[in-house]
């Protein structure tokens, strides 16, 4: 309920479902998007 705990309402799902990899000290939406983009570029460059 946003009236009881707005932070949990707005950010709780991200906090509960996001794992911080061992090689990183933090994760945010921009770092997740960057990692996904790098994976896609790598896959495209590895195609024959």
CNS distance restraints for C-alpha pairs under 8 A (distance, minus, plus):
assign (resid   1 and name CA) (resid   5 and name CA) 6.48 0.50 0.50
assign (resid   1 and name CA) (resid   6 and name CA) 7.32 0.50 0.50
assign (resid   1 and name CA) (resid   9 and name CA) 6.43 0.50 0.50
assign (resid   2 and name CA) (resid   6 and name CA) 4.38 0.50 0.50
assign (resid   2 and name CA) (resid   7 and name CA) 7.84 0.50 0.50
assign (resid   2 and name CA) (resid   8 and name CA) 7.78 0.50 0.50
assign (resid   2 and name CA) (resid   9 and name CA) 5.36 0.50 0.50
assign (resid   2 and name CA) (resid  10 and name CA) 7.78 0.50 0.50
assign (resid   5 and name CA) (resid   9 and name CA) 6.29 0.50 0.50
assign (resid   6 and name CA) (resid  10 and name CA) 5.97 0.50 0.50
assign (resid   7 and name CA) (resid  11 and name CA) 5.64 0.50 0.50
assign (resid   7 and name CA) (resid  12 and name CA) 6.82 0.50 0.50
assign (resid   8 and name CA) (resid  12 and name CA) 4.15 0.50 0.50
assign (resid   8 and name CA) (resid  13 and name CA) 7.60 0.50 0.50
assign (resid   9 and name CA) (resid  13 and name CA) 7.76 0.50 0.50
assign (resid  11 and name CA) (resid  15 and name CA) 6.26 0.50 0.50
assign (resid  12 and name CA) (resid  16 and name CA) 6.01 0.50 0.50
assign (resid  13 and name CA) (resid  17 and name CA) 5.99 0.50 0.50
assign (resid  14 and name CA) (resid  18 and name CA) 5.72 0.50 0.50
assign (resid  18 and name CA) (resid  27 and name CA) 7.89 0.50 0.50
assign (resid  19 and name CA) (resid  27 and name CA) 7.96 0.50 0.50
assign (resid  20 and name CA) (resid  24 and name CA) 6.56 0.50 0.50
assign (resid  20 and name CA) (resid  25 and name CA) 7.19 0.50 0.50
assign (resid  20 and name CA) (resid  26 and name CA) 6.19 0.50 0.50
assign (resid  20 and name CA) (resid  27 and name CA) 5.99 0.50 0.50
assign (resid  21 and name CA) (resid  25 and name CA) 7.86 0.50 0.50
assign (resid  27 and name CA) (resid  31 and name CA) 6.00 0.50 0.50
assign (resid  27 and name CA) (resid  32 and name CA) 6.95 0.50 0.50
assign (resid  28 and name CA) (resid  32 and name CA) 6.32 0.50 0.50
assign (resid  29 and name CA) (resid  33 and name CA) 6.26 0.50 0.50
assign (resid  30 and name CA) (resid  34 and name CA) 6.09 0.50 0.50
assign (resid  31 and name CA) (resid  35 and name CA) 6.10 0.50 0.50
assign (resid  32 and name CA) (resid  36 and name CA) 6.25 0.50 0.50
assign (resid  33 and name CA) (resid  37 and name CA) 6.10 0.50 0.50
assign (resid  34 and name CA) (resid  38 and name CA) 6.17 0.50 0.50
assign (resid  35 and name CA) (resid  39 and name CA) 6.27 0.50 0.50
assign (resid  36 and name CA) (resid  40 and name CA) 6.29 0.50 0.50
assign (resid  37 and name CA) (resid  41 and name CA) 6.17 0.50 0.50
assign (resid  38 and name CA) (resid  42 and name CA) 6.02 0.50 0.50
assign (resid  39 and name CA) (resid  43 and name CA) 6.14 0.50 0.50
assign (resid  40 and name CA) (resid  44 and name CA) 6.21 0.50 0.50
assign (resid  41 and name CA) (resid  45 and name CA) 6.15 0.50 0.50
assign (resid  42 and name CA) (resid  46 and name CA) 6.09 0.50 0.50
assign (resid  43 and name CA) (resid  47 and name CA) 6.43 0.50 0.50
